[in-house]
């Protein structure tokens, strides 16, 4: 190992504050996905890249569950159509 590599200090993680803010927004607004969280961060005055927010969001496994579609019963549809 070279001498310059031994003297080299590791960089501080600049994403700590961003991760904490994403986590806080995700817990406060459970239905918000990456796009809305990115928008909220921009509204707070933070200049953040969408892809950077997306990576941090996925690292913390905060994906929003998709809503399942609900269907009406067929009999109620038939009554409405026939006018009975």
C-alpha positions, 0 to 999 in steps of 0.5 A: 500500500502506498504512503499516500493511501495510508494518509488519505482520510475517508470522506464523510457520508454526505447523505446522512442528513438526506437519508434522515429527511427522506425517512421522516417524510416517508413515515409522515406521509405513507402514501408518498412515493419517490416523486412526491418526496423529491418534490417536498425536499425541493419545496423545503429549499434543498437542491437534490437530484431525483435519482439520488433521492430514488437510490436512498429511498430504495436503500431504506426499502420504503417502496409504497405498496400498490393499491389493489383494485376493487370490483363491483358485484356483477348483479348490481351492474345488471340492475343498473343497466336494466333500470329495474 
